[in-house]
Amino acid sequence: VSGHELPNAPHWTVNIGAQYTVETGDWAITPRADFYRQSASWARIYNTSIDRLRAWNNVNVSLTLEQRQWGATFQFYVKNLFNSTPITDAFINSDDSGLTTNVFTLDPRIIGFSAAKRF
């Protein structure tokens, strides 16, 4: 395996996030977006074609409302906005189990809401 690339070590990863808060009296409104991109990498040290993991990306967004007088925060969010399912890692079993492969993907799109109260 001399000269092969390390597994799960992409050449590039990029993570960009942006948010902007708008103050309106006792309320603060903050939209946010995050983008993540990972270049191709290898699942195992052997660097064969079956070990190749393709490049992938992910986008998350959120909208946060904060009511400062009450100490309340409300957030609506979407993780994996485009509901993509890239293979992020793989595990190849031994030949006594037929060389089956377990793959790992991103979670499916998750839409959520959270509320918090500070005392």
Sequence and secondary structure as in RCSB ss.txt:
>XXXX:A:sequence
VSGHELPNAPHWTVNIGAQYTVETGDWAITPRADFYRQSASWARIYNTSIDRLRAWNNVNVSLTLEQRQWGATFQ
FYVKNLFNSTPITDAFINSDDSGLTTNVFTLDPRIIGFSAAKRF
>XXXX:A:secstr
 TT   TT  S EEEEEEE  EEETTEEEEEEEEEEEE  EESSTT  GGGEE  EEEEEEEEEEEETTTTEEEE
EEEESTT    EEEEEE  GGGTT EEEEE    EEEEEEEE  
